[in-house]
Amino acid sequence: MSAPENRPTNTGRRLASRILSAAALLLGLSLIHLWQTRDLAEGPAPALSGHTLQGEWLDIGKFTERPLLVHFWAGWCPVCKVESGGIESLSKDYPVVTVAMQSGSENDVTEFLRQNQLRFPVINDPDGKLASAWRVTGVPTSYIIGRDGRVRFSSVGFTLPLTLRMRLWLAEIW
């Protein structure tokens, strides 16, 4: 009787192949994220203040008790519309300030909010000056600002509400 050979089984090869594929996918997604966010604001958050469409004066420098989501979006952006329900949900649990970038007049943005049953605070940025200060070049763009006023996380494009919620939680404990 001969000794059993120490060769990988087909099951072992398949598992190794799946692990390698998953690692390659994660690396690829990480590199895409780094490329997408390479030009976004870092460090201390840029100033952001103004009257919301709801009539409140907002200054993000006053948000020091909990992390803050600053979310840039546009009424003409289909991805932003898909993402808006998640932002609305987050606004019930965390401080959220949104900026409607180049989305038209206050009436246009207010009508968009009404049609989509959205109640989160919105500062209108019809000429894109606020977006430029934050180095936003595409929407949606989201920033998580820590209690210390520093950018903790940023993302461009569709971001799952669960991902934003997790980042807000991490910024709260970090």
TORDRENVO-246780 format. One record per atom (N, C-alpha, C): residue number from 1; residue in one letter; atom name; z, x, y. Coordinates in Angstrom, 2 decimals. Atoms other than C-alpha are relative to their C-alpha. Layout:
BEGIN
NUM	A	CA	Z	X	Y
...
//
This chain:
BEGIN
1	M	N	0.00	0.84	-1.17
1	M	CA	0.00	0.00	0.00
1	M	C	0.00	0.89	1.24
2	S	N	0.08	-0.84	-1.19
2	S	CA	-0.93	1.43	3.37
2	S	C	0.89	-0.57	1.10
3	A	N	-0.85	0.41	-1.12
3	A	CA	1.18	1.32	6.54
3	A	C	-0.80	-0.87	0.96
4	P	N	0.72	0.84	-0.96
4	P	CA	0.32	-1.39	9.10
4	P	C	-0.47	0.84	1.19
5	E	N	0.55	-0.73	-1.14
5	E	CA	-1.88	-0.16	11.89
5	E	C	0.59	-0.55	1.29
6	N	N	-0.54	0.40	-1.30
6	N	CA	-0.63	-0.24	15.47
6	N	C	-1.15	-0.27	0.97
7	R	N	1.11	0.36	-0.87
7	R	CA	-3.76	-1.77	16.95
7	R	C	0.34	-1.29	0.73
8	P	N	-0.25	1.25	-0.71
8	P	CA	-3.61	-4.40	19.67
8	P	C	-0.73	-1.16	-0.69
9	T	N	0.62	1.18	0.59
9	T	CA	-4.32	-7.85	18.34
9	T	C	-0.89	-0.65	1.05
10	N	N	0.83	0.75	-0.95
10	N	CA	-6.87	-10.17	19.89
10	N	C	0.87	-0.75	1.00
11	T	N	-0.91	0.72	-0.89
11	T	CA	-3.97	-12.16	21.30
11	T	C	0.54	0.95	1.07
12	G	N	-0.50	-1.00	-0.95
12	G	CA	-2.56	-9.02	22.92
12	G	C	-1.06	0.40	1.01
13	R	N	1.10	-0.35	-0.91
13	R	CA	-5.95	-8.12	24.39
13	R	C	-0.25	-1.12	1.00
14	R	N	0.22	1.15	-0.90
14	R	CA	-6.41	-11.62	25.80
14	R	C	1.10	-0.07	1.05
15	L	N	-1.12	0.03	-0.94
15	L	CA	-2.96	-11.53	27.38
15	L	C	-0.14	1.11	1.03
16	A	N	0.18	-1.12	-0.93
16	A	CA	-3.59	-8.11	28.89
16	A	C	-1.15	-0.28	0.97
17	S	N	1.15	0.34	-0.84
17	S	CA	-6.96	-9.32	30.20
17	S	C	0.38	-1.04	1.05
18	R	N	-0.44	1.04	-0.94
18	R	CA	-5.36	-12.39	31.80
18	R	C	0.93	0.57	1.06
19	I	N	-0.92	-0.63	-0.96
19	I	CA	-2.61	-10.33	33.40
19	I	C	-0.78	0.85	0.99
20	L	N	0.83	-0.84	-0.87
20	L	CA	-5.17	-7.87	34.77
20	L	C	-0.83	-0.86	0.95
21	S	N	0.78	0.91	-0.85
21	S	CA	-7.34	-10.74	36.08
21	S	C	0.88	-0.62	1.08
22	A	N	-0.92	0.59	-0.98
22	A	CA	-4.34	-12.38	37.78
22	A	C	0.38	1.03	1.05
23	A	N	-0.35	-1.06	-0.95
23	A	CA	-3.35	-9.07	39.37
23	A	C	-1.17	0.28	0.94
24	A	N	1.18	-0.24	-0.83
24	A	CA	-6.92	-8.53	40.62
24	A	C	-0.18	-1.15	0.99
25	L	N	0.11	1.16	-0.89
25	L	CA	-6.99	-12.07	42.05
25	L	C	1.03	0.08	1.12
26	L	N	-1.05	-0.13	-1.02
26	L	CA	-3.66	-11.56	43.85
26	L	C	-0.32	1.11	0.99
27	L	N	0.38	-1.09	-0.89
27	L	CA	-4.85	-8.24	45.24
27	L	C	-1.13	-0.44	0.92
28	G	N	1.11	0.48	-0.82
28	G	CA	-8.09	-9.83	46.43
28	G	C	0.45	-0.98	1.06
29	L	N	-0.52	0.97	-0.97
29	L	CA	-6.28	-12.74	48.09
29	L	C	0.83	0.68	1.07
30	S	N	-0.81	-0.73	-0.97
30	S	CA	-3.85	-10.34	49.76
30	S	C	-0.89	0.75	0.99
31	L	N	0.92	-0.72	-0.88
31	L	CA	-6.71	-8.25	51.13
31	L	C	-0.72	-0.94	0.95
32	I	N	0.63	1.00	-0.86
32	I	CA	-8.46	-11.37	52.46
32	I	C	0.97	-0.43	1.09
33	H	N	-1.01	0.40	-0.98
33	H	CA	-5.22	-12.48	54.16
33	H	C	0.20	1.09	1.06
34	L	N	-0.16	-1.10	-0.96
34	L	CA	-4.76	-9.05	55.75
34	L	C	-1.19	0.09	0.94
35	W	N	1.19	-0.07	-0.84
35	W	CA	-8.34	-9.08	57.02
35	W	C	-0.01	-1.16	0.99
36	Q	N	0.01	1.17	-0.88
36	Q	CA	-8.01	-12.63	58.44
36	Q	C	1.03	0.12	1.12
37	T	N	-1.08	-0.04	-0.99
37	T	CA	-4.77	-11.85	60.30
37	T	C	0.07	1.32	0.75
38	R	N	-0.05	-1.34	-0.58
38	R	CA	-5.63	-8.32	61.47
38	R	C	0.10	0.00	1.52
39	D	N	0.01	0.02	-1.46
39	D	CA	-6.09	-9.34	65.13
39	D	C	1.04	-0.92	0.61
40	L	N	-0.97	0.96	-0.53
40	L	CA	-3.30	-11.91	65.46
40	L	C	1.18	0.70	0.65
41	A	N	-1.18	-0.53	-0.69
41	A	CA	-0.27	-11.43	67.67
41	A	C	1.06	0.43	-1.00
42	E	N	-1.08	-0.53	0.83
42	E	CA	2.54	-9.37	66.16
42	E	C	1.18	0.32	0.90
43	G	N	-1.17	-0.40	-0.77
43	G	CA	6.04	-8.36	67.23
43	G	C	0.56	-1.17	0.78
44	P	N	-0.53	1.10	-0.81
44	P	CA	7.57	-10.38	70.06
44	P	C	-1.09	-1.06	0.24
45	A	N	0.97	1.09	-0.19
45	A	CA	5.88	-13.78	70.30
45	A	C	-0.41	-0.07	1.46
46	P	N	0.43	0.20	-1.38
46	P	CA	3.75	-14.25	73.41
46	P	C	0.68	-1.24	0.59
47	A	N	-0.59	1.16	-0.67
47	A	CA	5.07	-16.69	75.98
47	A	C	-0.84	-1.24	-0.31
48	L	N	0.67	1.28	0.18
48	L	CA	4.23	-20.32	75.38
48	L	C	0.90	-1.08	0.57
49	S	N	-0.75	1.10	-0.60
49	S	CA	5.40	-23.10	77.62
49	S	C	-0.99	-0.95	0.65
50	G	N	0.84	0.99	-0.66
50	G	CA	4.01	-26.26	79.12
50	G	C	0.46	-1.40	-0.34
51	H	N	-0.29	1.40	0.28
51	H	CA	4.12	-30.01	79.15
51	H	C	-0.77	-0.45	-1.23
52	T	N	0.68	0.57	1.16
52	T	CA	3.37	-31.71	75.90
52	T	C	-0.71	-1.28	0.43
53	L	N	0.67	1.27	-0.27
53	L	CA	1.13	-34.74	75.74
53	L	C	1.00	-1.15	-0.01
54	Q	N	-1.05	1.00	0.04
54	Q	CA	4.35	-36.65	75.09
54	Q	C	0.88	0.05	1.26
55	G	N	-0.72	-0.07	-1.26
55	G	CA	5.66	-35.59	78.53
55	G	C	1.19	0.93	0.03
56	E	N	-1.14	-0.94	0.04
56	E	CA	8.28	-33.03	77.43
56	E	C	-0.44	1.37	0.51
57	W	N	0.24	-1.40	-0.33
57	W	CA	8.55	-29.54	78.87
57	W	C	0.47	0.84	-1.19
58	L	N	-0.35	-0.87	1.12
58	L	CA	8.50	-27.00	76.03
58	L	C	-0.14	1.45	0.40
59	D	N	0.04	-1.45	-0.18
59	D	CA	9.30	-23.32	76.20
59	D	C	0.49	0.59	-1.32
60	I	N	-0.41	-0.47	1.33
60	I	CA	9.33	-21.54	72.85
60	I	C	1.13	1.02	0.08
61	G	N	-1.12	-0.92	-0.16
61	G	CA	11.82	-19.02	74.24
61	G	C	1.34	-0.68	-0.18
62	K	N	-1.25	0.76	0.15
62	K	CA	14.43	-21.78	74.01
62	K	C	0.32	-0.33	-1.46
63	F	N	-0.21	0.30	1.42
63	F	CA	14.03	-22.15	70.23
63	F	C	0.65	1.21	-0.66
64	T	N	-0.71	-1.16	0.56
64	T	CA	16.71	-19.76	69.00
64	T	C	0.93	-0.38	-1.15
65	E	N	-0.91	0.41	1.07
65	E	CA	18.70	-21.83	66.51
65	E	C	-0.65	0.01	-1.38
66	R	N	0.73	0.04	1.28
66	R	CA	16.03	-22.12	63.81
66	R	C	-1.38	0.61	0.20
67	P	N	1.37	-0.49	-0.12
67	P	CA	12.64	-20.60	63.05
67	P	C	-0.92	-1.11	0.52
68	L	N	0.93	0.91	-0.65
68	L	CA	9.71	-22.23	64.83
68	L	C	-1.40	0.20	-0.57
69	L	N	1.41	-0.05	0.35
69	L	CA	6.20	-23.08	63.66
69	L	C	-0.81	-0.25	1.26
70	V	N	0.97	0.18	-1.08
70	V	CA	3.56	-22.56	66.36
70	V	C	-1.35	-0.12	-0.68
71	H	N	1.22	0.32	0.75
71	H	CA	0.35	-24.14	65.13
71	H	C	-1.15	-0.31	0.97
72	F	N	1.20	0.22	-0.80
72	F	CA	-3.06	-23.88	66.83
72	F	C	-1.01	-0.77	-0.84
73	W	N	0.94	0.85	0.71
73	W	CA	-5.58	-26.56	65.85
73	W	C	-1.02	-0.55	0.99
74	A	N	1.00	0.63	-0.87
74	A	CA	-8.59	-28.45	67.20
74	A	C	-0.41	-1.35	-0.60
75	G	N	0.41	1.33	0.44
75	G	CA	-9.67	-32.08	67.04
75	G	C	-1.35	-0.01	-0.70
76	W	N	1.33	-0.08	0.60
76	W	CA	-13.20	-31.05	66.03
76	W	C	0.00	0.76	-1.32
77	C	N	-0.10	-0.85	1.20
77	C	CA	-11.94	-28.93	63.09
77	C	C	0.36	-0.85	-1.22
78	P	N	-0.32	0.82	1.17
78	P	CA	-12.17	-30.73	59.71
78	P	C	1.18	0.54	-0.82
79	V	N	-1.13	-0.59	0.75
79	V	CA	-9.72	-28.29	58.06
79	V	C	1.31	-0.35	0.70
80	C	N	-1.21	0.35	-0.77
80	C	CA	-7.21	-28.96	60.86
80	C	C	0.42	-1.44	-0.28
81	K	N	-0.30	1.41	0.28
81	K	CA	-7.47	-32.69	60.19
81	K	C	0.65	-0.14	-1.37
82	V	N	-0.59	0.03	1.35
82	V	CA	-6.75	-32.14	56.48
82	V	C	1.43	0.53	0.04
83	E	N	-1.30	-0.66	-0.06
83	E	CA	-3.80	-29.90	57.34
83	E	C	1.03	-0.77	0.83
84	S	N	-0.89	0.64	-0.98
84	S	CA	-2.35	-32.21	60.02
84	S	C	1.14	-0.81	-0.63
85	G	N	-1.08	0.75	0.66
85	G	CA	-0.37	-34.40	57.60
85	G	C	1.15	0.89	-0.43
86	G	N	-1.03	-0.96	0.38
86	G	CA	1.49	-31.36	56.31
86	G	C	0.78	0.50	1.19
87	I	N	-0.68	-0.44	-1.23
87	I	CA	2.26	-30.21	59.85
87	I	C	0.93	-1.11	0.49
88	E	N	-0.83	1.15	-0.38
88	E	CA	3.54	-33.71	60.64
88	E	C	1.27	-0.04	-0.85
89	S	N	-1.15	0.00	0.90
89	S	CA	5.82	-33.56	57.60
89	S	C	0.98	1.13	0.35
90	L	N	-0.86	-1.13	-0.37
90	L	CA	7.14	-30.11	58.57
90	L	C	0.76	-0.26	1.29
91	S	N	-0.63	0.24	-1.31
91	S	CA	7.88	-31.33	62.10
91	S	C	1.24	-0.88	-0.11
92	K	N	-1.21	0.81	0.22
92	K	CA	10.51	-33.68	60.65
92	K	C	1.19	0.86	-0.42
93	D	N	-1.06	-0.86	0.52
93	D	CA	12.48	-30.74	59.19
93	D	C	0.20	1.29	0.78
94	Y	N	-0.06	-1.26	-0.74
94	Y	CA	11.74	-27.77	61.45
94	Y	C	-0.57	-0.21	1.40
95	P	N	0.64	0.05	-1.31
95	P	CA	10.93	-27.17	65.11
95	P	C	-1.47	0.40	-0.13
96	V	N	1.44	-0.24	0.03
96	V	CA	7.16	-27.34	65.53
96	V	C	-0.56	-0.21	1.40
97	V	N	0.77	0.14	-1.24
97	V	CA	4.99	-26.76	68.60
97	V	C	-1.45	0.21	-0.39
98	T	N	1.41	-0.17	0.31
98	T	CA	1.28	-27.33	68.25
98	T	C	-0.79	0.13	1.30
99	V	N	0.88	-0.21	-1.14
99	V	CA	-1.52	-26.31	70.58
99	V	C	-1.39	-0.50	-0.40
100	A	N	1.35	0.52	0.24
100	A	CA	-4.75	-28.32	70.68
100	A	C	-0.97	0.88	0.77
101	M	N	0.87	-1.00	-0.61
101	M	CA	-7.29	-25.58	71.34
101	M	C	-1.40	-0.57	0.22
102	Q	N	1.36	0.42	-0.38
102	Q	CA	-10.47	-26.57	73.18
102	Q	C	-0.40	-1.31	-0.68
103	S	N	0.21	1.29	0.66
103	S	CA	-10.20	-30.15	71.97
103	S	C	-0.31	-1.12	0.98
104	G	N	0.34	1.01	-0.98
104	G	CA	-11.12	-31.93	75.18
104	G	C	1.16	-0.33	0.92
105	S	N	-1.00	0.43	-0.98
105	S	CA	-9.08	-33.83	77.72
105	S	C	1.28	-0.44	-0.69
106	E	N	-1.26	0.52	0.56
106	E	CA	-5.51	-35.00	77.28
106	E	C	-0.23	-1.35	-0.67
107	N	N	0.30	1.30	0.60
107	N	CA	-6.90	-38.48	76.61
107	N	C	-0.68	0.15	-1.36
108	D	N	0.68	-0.25	1.28
108	D	CA	-9.19	-37.12	73.86
108	D	C	1.00	0.40	-1.09
109	V	N	-0.97	-0.49	0.98
109	V	CA	-6.32	-35.32	72.14
109	V	C	0.99	-1.10	-0.35
110	T	N	-0.92	1.12	0.24
110	T	CA	-3.96	-38.29	72.55
110	T	C	-0.63	-1.02	-0.93
111	E	N	0.70	0.95	0.88
111	E	CA	-6.57	-40.54	70.93
111	E	C	-0.09	0.54	-1.43
112	F	N	0.03	-0.62	1.34
112	F	CA	-6.95	-38.09	68.02
112	F	C	1.36	-0.16	-0.68
113	L	N	-1.35	0.13	0.56
113	L	CA	-3.17	-38.12	67.51
113	L	C	0.27	-1.45	-0.42
114	R	N	-0.22	1.42	0.30
114	R	CA	-3.09	-41.93	67.65
114	R	C	-0.76	-0.42	-1.25
115	Q	N	0.83	0.39	1.14
115	Q	CA	-5.96	-42.36	65.18
115	Q	C	0.53	0.57	-1.32
116	N	N	-0.48	-0.66	1.22
116	N	CA	-4.33	-39.96	62.72
116	N	C	1.51	-0.15	-0.20
117	Q	N	-1.43	0.29	0.09
117	Q	CA	-0.76	-41.24	63.25
117	Q	C	0.84	1.27	-0.01
118	L	N	-0.71	-1.27	-0.11
118	L	CA	0.52	-37.82	64.30
118	L	C	0.94	-0.06	1.20
119	R	N	-1.01	0.07	-1.06
119	R	CA	3.68	-37.45	66.37
119	R	C	0.57	1.36	0.37
120	F	N	-0.54	-1.32	-0.33
120	F	CA	4.28	-33.70	66.48
120	F	C	-0.33	0.36	1.45
121	P	N	0.24	-0.37	-1.39
121	P	CA	4.53	-32.11	69.93
121	P	C	-1.29	0.81	0.15
122	V	N	1.29	-0.66	-0.23
122	V	CA	1.18	-30.98	71.35
122	V	C	-0.10	0.44	1.45
123	I	N	0.39	-0.50	-1.32
123	I	CA	0.35	-28.78	74.31
123	I	C	-1.52	0.12	-0.03
124	N	N	1.46	-0.06	-0.04
124	N	CA	-3.30	-29.20	75.29
124	N	C	-0.43	1.33	0.63
125	D	N	0.55	-1.28	-0.47
125	D	CA	-5.26	-25.96	75.78
125	D	C	-1.51	-0.15	0.13
126	P	N	1.43	0.32	-0.07
126	P	CA	-8.65	-27.21	76.98
126	P	C	-0.91	1.20	0.23
127	D	N	0.85	-1.16	-0.29
127	D	CA	-9.91	-23.83	78.18
127	D	C	0.28	1.19	-0.92
128	G	N	-0.27	-1.05	0.97
128	G	CA	-8.41	-21.72	75.37
128	G	C	0.84	1.17	0.52
129	K	N	-0.79	-1.11	-0.56
129	K	CA	-6.16	-19.58	77.62
129	K	C	1.25	0.30	-0.84
130	L	N	-1.18	-0.22	0.85
130	L	CA	-3.06	-20.11	75.48
130	L	C	-0.41	0.67	-1.31
131	A	N	0.48	-0.59	1.26
131	A	CA	-5.04	-19.33	72.33
131	A	C	-0.35	1.47	0.19
132	S	N	0.34	-1.41	-0.27
132	S	CA	-6.34	-16.11	73.92
132	S	C	1.25	0.86	0.09
133	A	N	-1.25	-0.76	-0.13
133	A	CA	-2.80	-15.01	74.79
133	A	C	0.61	0.29	-1.37
134	W	N	-0.52	-0.17	1.36
134	W	CA	-1.90	-15.44	71.11
134	W	C	-1.03	0.66	-0.92
135	R	N	1.09	-0.67	0.74
135	R	CA	-5.15	-13.73	70.01
135	R	C	-0.54	-0.87	-1.13
136	V	N	0.55	0.95	0.97
136	V	CA	-6.30	-16.84	68.17
136	V	C	-1.51	-0.07	0.20
137	T	N	1.46	0.07	-0.08
137	T	CA	-10.01	-16.75	67.39
137	T	C	-0.58	-1.09	-0.90
138	G	N	0.45	1.07	0.88
138	G	CA	-10.21	-19.51	64.78
138	G	C	1.15	-0.94	-0.30
139	V	N	-1.03	0.99	0.32
139	V	CA	-8.38	-22.65	63.80
139	V	C	-0.23	-0.53	-1.41
140	P	N	-1.39	-0.04	-0.44
140	P	CA	-6.16	-23.58	62.20
140	P	C	0.59	1.41	-0.13
141	T	N	-0.77	-1.24	0.04
141	T	CA	-3.88	-20.64	62.94
141	T	C	1.46	-0.37	0.17
142	S	N	-1.44	0.31	-0.03
142	S	CA	-0.15	-20.77	62.27
142	S	C	0.82	1.26	0.13
143	Y	N	-0.97	-1.09	-0.17
143	Y	CA	2.69	-18.52	63.36
143	Y	C	1.38	-0.54	-0.33
144	I	N	-1.42	0.29	0.19
144	I	CA	6.27	-18.55	62.15
144	I	C	0.75	0.97	0.89
145	I	N	-0.77	-0.81	-0.95
145	I	CA	8.58	-17.31	64.91
145	I	C	1.46	-0.05	-0.43
146	G	N	-1.40	-0.08	0.38
146	G	CA	12.05	-16.11	63.94
146	G	C	0.91	-0.36	1.16
147	R	N	-0.99	0.32	-1.05
147	R	CA	15.23	-16.94	65.85
147	R	C	0.07	1.08	1.06
148	D	N	-0.02	-1.11	-0.94
148	D	CA	14.91	-13.54	67.50
148	D	C	-1.25	0.04	0.89
149	G	N	1.20	0.06	-0.83
149	G	CA	11.57	-14.55	69.07
149	G	C	-1.15	0.88	-0.47
150	R	N	1.05	-0.87	0.53
150	R	CA	9.48	-12.27	66.87
150	R	C	-0.87	-0.75	-1.01
151	V	N	0.91	0.57	0.99
151	V	CA	6.42	-13.24	64.84
151	V	C	0.40	0.52	-1.38
152	R	N	-0.40	-0.37	1.36
152	R	CA	7.54	-13.26	61.20
152	R	C	-1.17	-0.12	-0.97
153	F	N	1.15	0.24	0.88
153	F	CA	4.42	-14.67	59.52
153	F	C	-1.13	-0.57	0.84
154	S	N	1.15	0.62	-0.63
154	S	CA	0.91	-15.64	60.56
154	S	C	-1.05	-0.26	-1.06
155	S	N	1.09	0.30	0.93
155	S	CA	-2.04	-17.21	58.81
155	S	C	-1.13	-0.68	0.75
156	V	N	1.21	0.62	-0.55
156	V	CA	-5.58	-18.32	59.59
156	V	C	-0.63	-0.81	-1.12
157	G	N	0.62	0.86	1.00
157	G	CA	-7.31	-21.17	57.82
157	G	C	1.03	-0.92	-0.63
158	F	N	-0.88	0.96	0.64
158	F	CA	-5.86	-23.84	55.61
158	F	C	1.18	0.71	-0.67
159	T	N	-1.21	-0.53	0.62
159	T	CA	-2.28	-23.07	54.62
159	T	C	0.76	-1.18	-0.58
160	L	N	-0.74	1.09	0.64
160	L	CA	-0.43	-25.25	52.16
160	L	C	1.31	-0.26	0.74
161	P	N	-1.29	0.31	-0.63
161	P	CA	2.53	-27.09	53.70
161	P	C	1.16	0.67	-0.72
162	L	N	-1.06	-0.65	0.77
162	L	CA	4.68	-25.68	50.89
162	L	C	0.12	1.48	0.39
163	T	N	-0.02	-1.40	-0.42
163	T	CA	3.69	-22.14	51.94
163	T	C	0.65	0.13	1.37
164	L	N	-0.62	-0.04	-1.34
164	L	CA	4.59	-22.85	55.59
164	L	C	1.50	-0.28	-0.09
165	R	N	-1.42	0.35	0.17
165	R	CA	7.88	-24.45	54.50
165	R	C	0.76	1.20	-0.57
166	M	N	-0.65	-1.16	0.60
166	M	CA	8.70	-21.42	52.34
166	M	C	0.15	1.12	1.04
167	R	N	-0.08	-1.05	-1.03
167	R	CA	7.91	-19.04	55.23
167	R	C	1.05	-0.34	1.06
168	L	N	-1.04	0.41	-0.94
168	L	CA	10.09	-21.07	57.60
168	L	C	1.39	0.26	-0.60
169	W	N	-1.28	-0.23	0.68
169	W	CA	12.91	-20.92	55.06
169	W	C	0.32	1.49	-0.04
170	L	N	-0.22	-1.45	0.04
170	L	CA	12.47	-17.15	54.63
170	L	C	0.38	0.53	1.38
171	A	N	-0.33	-0.43	-1.36
171	A	CA	12.52	-16.69	58.41
171	A	C	1.42	-0.43	0.39
172	E	N	-1.35	0.49	-0.29
172	E	CA	15.75	-18.69	58.49
172	E	C	1.07	0.90	-0.62
173	I	N	-1.01	-0.82	0.67
173	I	CA	17.56	-16.44	56.01
173	I	C	-0.18	1.48	0.25
174	W	N	0.36	-1.40	-0.18
174	W	CA	15.92	-13.16	57.01
174	W	C	0.47	0.53	1.32
//
